[in-house]
């Protein structure tokens, strides 16, 4: 997997090479043109809010018909939406289970030890299952990991995509492999 810097303009107008960002195969589909747009969510709130904002965007933008975007093959067309569904709905389930578990606890009485209810136990198990799954899904995904004014850095992109973007660099302007690629 490679780390590659792609021009924001090429993401927005769909002029990136037709090589799948995930596997390097022929990519007839263009998706998520807004991924290169500037975002201040992580600055205003927290990195977790920025991360969740990205995955919520992916989950709901998958139905947009706008031109441009990153190239995906038939096999990986639903790559980001599937990961987004697992991450977003898993996080919501974790929060809801915790809130319901706490809400259903009996009132505290002095000298009496409160026992957790079944929902609280299930919430604890869900946290223990969800957090490692979230980390694996996030860190193994082809995903944007940085931005400059003119480019978007994608981590875990296919080497064929990185090579195609580098070869297309003369036509697109600033396309080049990002430093620290694997």
C-alpha positions as CSV (number, residue, x, y, z in Angstrom):
1,X,0.0,0.0,0.0
2,X,1.1,3.5,-0.8
3,X,0.7,7.0,0.5
4,X,-0.1,9.4,-2.4
5,X,-0.8,13.1,-2.8
6,X,-3.5,13.9,-5.3
7,X,-4.5,17.3,-6.5
8,X,-7.8,18.5,-5.0
9,X,-8.9,19.9,-8.4
10,X,-8.5,16.5,-10.0
11,X,-10.6,14.9,-7.3
12,X,-13.4,17.5,-7.7
13,X,-13.5,17.4,-11.5
14,X,-12.9,13.6,-11.9
15,X,-9.7,13.9,-14.0
16,X,-7.7,11.4,-11.9
17,X,-6.5,8.3,-13.9
18,X,-9.1,5.5,-14.1
19,X,-7.2,3.2,-11.8
20,X,-9.0,1.9,-8.6
21,X,-7.7,3.7,-5.5
22,X,-8.0,0.4,-3.5
23,X,-6.7,-2.3,-5.8
24,X,-5.3,-0.7,-9.0
25,X,-7.8,-2.3,-11.4
26,X,-9.7,-0.5,-14.2
27,X,-12.0,2.0,-12.4
28,X,-15.2,3.0,-14.3
29,X,-16.9,4.6,-11.2
30,X,-16.1,8.0,-9.7
31,X,-17.3,8.6,-6.1
32,X,-17.1,11.2,-3.3
33,X,-16.0,14.4,-5.1
34,X,-16.4,16.3,-1.8
35,X,-13.7,14.4,-0.1
36,X,-11.1,16.9,-1.2
37,X,-13.1,19.9,0.0
38,X,-11.7,21.9,2.9
39,X,-13.2,20.8,6.3
40,X,-12.8,22.5,9.7
41,X,-14.7,19.9,11.7
42,X,-11.5,18.4,13.3
43,X,-10.3,21.9,14.3
44,X,-13.6,23.0,15.9
45,X,-14.4,19.9,17.8
46,X,-11.9,17.0,18.0
47,X,-10.1,14.5,15.8
48,X,-12.9,12.0,16.7
49,X,-15.5,14.4,15.5
50,X,-13.6,15.0,12.3
51,X,-13.2,11.2,11.8
52,X,-16.9,10.6,12.4
53,X,-17.9,13.5,10.1
54,X,-15.8,11.9,7.3
55,X,-17.5,8.5,7.7
56,X,-21.0,10.0,8.0
57,X,-20.3,12.0,4.8
58,X,-19.2,8.8,3.0
59,X,-22.3,7.0,4.3
60,X,-24.7,9.6,3.0
61,X,-22.8,11.0,0.0
62,X,-22.7,7.6,-1.7
63,X,-26.1,8.3,-3.2
64,X,-25.1,11.6,-4.7
65,X,-24.9,12.0,-8.5
66,X,-22.3,14.7,-8.7
67,X,-19.5,14.5,-11.2
68,X,-15.9,14.0,-10.2
69,X,-14.5,12.0,-7.3
70,X,-12.0,9.2,-6.6
71,X,-11.9,6.3,-9.0
72,X,-13.3,2.9,-7.8
73,X,-13.6,-0.4,-9.7
74,X,-16.8,-2.5,-9.7
75,X,-15.6,-4.6,-6.8
76,X,-14.6,-1.6,-4.6
77,X,-17.5,0.7,-5.5
78,X,-19.1,0.1,-2.1
79,X,-15.7,-0.1,-0.2
80,X,-16.1,3.2,1.7
81,X,-19.9,3.0,2.3
82,X,-19.5,-0.5,3.8
83,X,-16.8,0.6,6.2
84,X,-18.7,3.8,7.0
85,X,-21.8,1.8,7.9
86,X,-19.8,-0.5,10.3
87,X,-18.0,2.5,11.9
88,X,-20.9,4.9,12.2
89,X,-23.7,2.4,13.2
90,X,-21.3,0.6,15.6
91,X,-20.4,3.9,17.3
92,X,-24.1,4.8,17.6
93,X,-24.9,1.4,19.0
94,X,-22.2,1.8,21.5
95,X,-23.4,5.2,22.7
96,X,-27.1,4.1,22.8
97,X,-26.3,0.9,24.7
98,X,-24.3,2.9,27.3
99,X,-27.1,5.5,27.7
100,X,-29.8,2.9,28.0
101,X,-27.7,0.8,30.4
102,X,-27.1,3.8,32.7
103,X,-30.7,4.9,32.5
104,X,-32.0,1.5,33.6
105,X,-29.8,1.2,36.6
106,X,-31.8,1.2,39.9
107,X,-31.6,4.2,42.1
108,X,-28.6,4.4,44.4
109,X,-29.2,3.5,48.0
110,X,-26.7,4.1,50.8
111,X,-25.0,0.9,51.9
112,X,-26.4,-1.2,49.0
113,X,-24.2,-2.3,46.2
114,X,-25.7,-1.7,42.8
115,X,-25.5,-4.6,40.3
116,X,-25.2,-3.8,36.7
117,X,-28.1,-4.8,34.5
118,X,-27.9,-7.0,31.4
119,X,-27.9,-4.0,29.0
120,X,-24.9,-2.5,30.9
121,X,-23.1,-5.8,30.5
122,X,-23.9,-6.0,26.8
123,X,-22.7,-2.4,26.4
124,X,-19.4,-3.3,28.0
125,X,-19.0,-6.3,25.7
126,X,-19.9,-4.1,22.7
127,X,-17.2,-1.6,23.6
128,X,-14.7,-4.4,23.9
129,X,-15.6,-5.7,20.5
130,X,-16.2,-2.4,18.7
131,X,-13.1,-0.5,19.6
132,X,-10.5,-3.0,18.2
133,X,-12.8,-3.5,15.1
134,X,-12.9,0.3,14.6
135,X,-9.1,0.6,14.9
136,X,-8.6,-2.2,12.3
137,X,-11.2,-0.8,9.9
138,X,-9.8,2.7,10.2
139,X,-6.1,1.9,9.9
140,X,-6.5,-0.6,7.1
141,X,-8.8,1.5,4.9
142,X,-7.7,3.5,1.9
143,X,-8.4,6.9,3.4
144,X,-7.5,10.6,3.4
145,X,-4.9,11.4,6.0
146,X,-3.9,14.9,5.2
147,X,-4.6,17.9,3.1
148,X,-2.8,21.0,1.9
149,X,-4.3,23.9,-0.1
150,X,-3.8,22.1,-3.4
151,X,-3.7,18.4,-2.6
152,X,-5.2,15.5,-0.6
153,X,-3.1,12.8,0.9
154,X,-4.5,9.2,0.6
155,X,-3.0,6.5,2.8
156,X,-3.2,2.8,2.0
157,X,-3.9,3.5,-1.7
158,X,-2.9,0.9,-4.3
159,X,0.6,1.2,-5.7
160,X,-0.8,1.1,-9.3
161,X,-3.0,4.1,-8.4
162,X,0.0,6.0,-6.9
163,X,2.1,5.2,-10.0
164,X,-0.7,6.4,-12.3
165,X,-1.1,9.6,-10.4
166,X,2.6,10.2,-10.5
167,X,2.7,9.5,-14.2
168,X,-0.2,11.9,-14.7
169,X,1.5,14.6,-12.6
170,X,2.5,16.7,-15.6
171,X,-1.2,17.1,-16.7
172,X,-2.8,17.5,-13.3
173,X,-0.2,19.8,-11.7
174,X,0.8,18.8,-8.2
175,X,0.3,15.0,-8.2
176,X,3.2,13.2,-6.5
177,X,3.8,10.5,-4.0
178,X,3.6,11.8,-0.5
179,X,6.6,11.3,1.8
180,X,6.6,8.4,4.1
181,X,4.9,5.9,1.7
182,X,5.0,2.2,2.4
